[in-house]
């Protein structure tokens, strides 16, 4: 359902949320090593998150990444929209686009009604789940294994 990029982004934001307050920036090499993720791929993902003001990015020898705001203010939806876009909430399971966009002269696809409620539940879940909650639920010892 979520792309690898999105899952990696969520893991990285959780990792950063778990860093000690006042610890400064965490370098990309450290994040990728601890999470066992490829550095170049992760760097692109984190830059996307920085562009959308979810992370702060600082270049240079003492640079790295940190959260731009409190983890209680960052929802899962913020990350999903930034990395994967809104297609998960609008795309049809059968057609290439949204059901009504696929062919406006026909009825929506056979799964439209059933999936419509699933989509709404996903939006509710992702918008009401914060990074802080995910970190708390994961437990500090499990964060690196996420």
C-alpha positions as CSV (number, residue, x, y, z in Angstrom):
1,X,0.0,0.0,0.0
2,X,2.7,2.5,1.0
3,X,5.9,2.7,-1.2
4,X,9.3,1.7,0.2
5,X,10.2,5.4,0.1
6,X,7.3,6.2,2.3
7,X,8.0,3.4,4.8
8,X,11.7,4.5,4.9
9,X,10.6,8.1,5.5
10,X,8.3,7.1,8.4
11,X,11.1,5.0,9.9
12,X,13.6,7.9,9.6
13,X,11.3,10.5,11.1
14,X,10.6,8.1,14.0
15,X,14.3,7.6,14.4
16,X,14.9,11.4,14.5
17,X,12.0,11.9,16.9
18,X,13.7,9.4,19.3
19,X,17.0,11.4,19.4
20,X,17.7,13.2,22.6
21,X,16.5,16.8,22.7
22,X,19.3,19.3,22.2
23,X,21.4,16.6,20.5
24,X,21.6,18.7,17.3
25,X,21.4,17.3,13.8
26,X,21.9,13.6,13.0
27,X,24.0,12.8,9.9
28,X,22.5,10.9,7.0
29,X,25.3,8.2,7.3
30,X,24.3,7.6,10.9
31,X,20.6,7.3,10.2
32,X,21.1,5.0,7.2
33,X,23.6,2.8,9.2
34,X,21.3,2.5,12.2
35,X,18.2,1.9,10.1
36,X,20.1,-0.3,7.6
37,X,18.8,1.7,4.7
38,X,20.8,2.8,1.5
39,X,22.3,6.2,2.1
40,X,21.6,7.8,-1.3
41,X,18.0,6.6,-1.4
42,X,17.4,7.8,2.1
43,X,19.0,11.2,1.5
44,X,16.5,11.9,-1.4
45,X,13.6,10.9,0.9
46,X,14.8,13.1,3.7
47,X,15.3,16.1,1.4
48,X,11.7,15.7,0.3
49,X,10.6,15.9,3.9
50,X,12.9,18.9,4.5
51,X,11.3,20.7,1.5
52,X,7.9,20.3,3.1
53,X,9.2,21.6,6.4
54,X,8.8,18.3,8.3
55,X,12.6,18.1,8.8
56,X,15.4,20.6,9.0
57,X,18.4,19.9,6.9
58,X,21.8,21.5,7.5
59,X,24.7,20.9,5.1
60,X,28.3,20.7,6.1
61,X,30.6,18.8,8.4
62,X,28.3,19.4,11.4
63,X,25.1,19.1,9.4
64,X,22.4,16.5,9.3
65,X,18.7,16.3,9.9
66,X,16.4,17.0,12.8
67,X,12.6,17.4,13.2
68,X,11.3,20.9,12.4
69,X,8.6,20.6,15.0
70,X,7.4,18.6,17.9
71,X,6.7,14.9,17.0
72,X,3.2,15.4,18.4
73,X,2.5,17.9,15.6
74,X,3.7,15.6,12.8
75,X,1.0,13.2,11.5
76,X,1.5,10.1,9.5
77,X,-0.6,11.8,6.8
78,X,2.0,14.6,6.6
79,X,4.7,12.1,5.6
80,X,2.5,9.9,3.4
81,X,1.3,13.0,1.4
82,X,4.9,14.3,1.1
83,X,6.4,11.1,-0.2
84,X,3.6,9.1,-1.9
85,X,1.2,11.9,-2.7
86,X,-2.5,11.6,-2.3
87,X,-3.1,8.8,-4.8
88,X,-3.6,6.2,-2.1
89,X,-6.7,8.2,-1.0
90,X,-8.0,8.9,-4.5
91,X,-6.9,6.1,-6.9
92,X,-9.3,3.4,-8.0
93,X,-8.3,-0.2,-7.3
94,X,-9.3,-1.3,-10.8
95,X,-8.8,1.7,-13.1
96,X,-5.6,3.7,-13.6
97,X,-7.0,6.9,-12.1
98,X,-9.9,7.8,-9.8
99,X,-13.1,5.9,-10.5
100,X,-15.1,8.9,-11.7
101,X,-12.1,10.2,-13.7
102,X,-11.7,6.9,-15.5
103,X,-14.9,7.3,-17.4
104,X,-17.5,9.9,-16.4
105,X,-20.1,8.3,-18.6
106,X,-20.1,5.1,-16.6
107,X,-20.8,4.1,-13.1
108,X,-17.9,3.9,-10.6
109,X,-15.9,0.7,-10.5
110,X,-17.3,-2.4,-8.8
111,X,-15.3,-1.8,-5.6
112,X,-15.9,1.9,-5.4
113,X,-18.5,1.9,-2.7
114,X,-16.7,-0.6,-0.5
115,X,-13.3,1.0,-0.9
116,X,-14.6,4.4,-0.4
117,X,-15.1,3.8,3.3
118,X,-11.7,2.2,3.6
119,X,-10.2,5.3,2.1
120,X,-12.0,7.5,4.6
121,X,-10.8,5.3,7.4
122,X,-7.2,5.5,6.1
123,X,-7.3,9.3,6.1
124,X,-8.7,9.3,9.6
125,X,-6.0,6.9,10.8
126,X,-3.1,8.6,9.1
127,X,-4.3,12.1,10.1
128,X,-4.9,11.2,13.8
129,X,-1.7,9.2,14.2
130,X,1.3,11.3,15.2
131,X,5.0,10.4,15.1
132,X,5.1,10.8,18.8
133,X,2.4,8.0,19.2
134,X,4.3,5.7,16.8
135,X,7.6,6.2,18.7
136,X,5.8,5.5,22.0
137,X,4.1,2.4,20.6
138,X,7.3,1.1,19.1
139,X,9.3,1.4,22.3
140,X,12.7,2.8,22.3
141,X,14.6,-0.5,21.9
142,X,12.6,-1.5,18.8
143,X,13.1,1.8,16.8
144,X,16.2,0.7,15.0
145,X,14.5,-2.6,14.0
146,X,11.4,-1.0,12.6
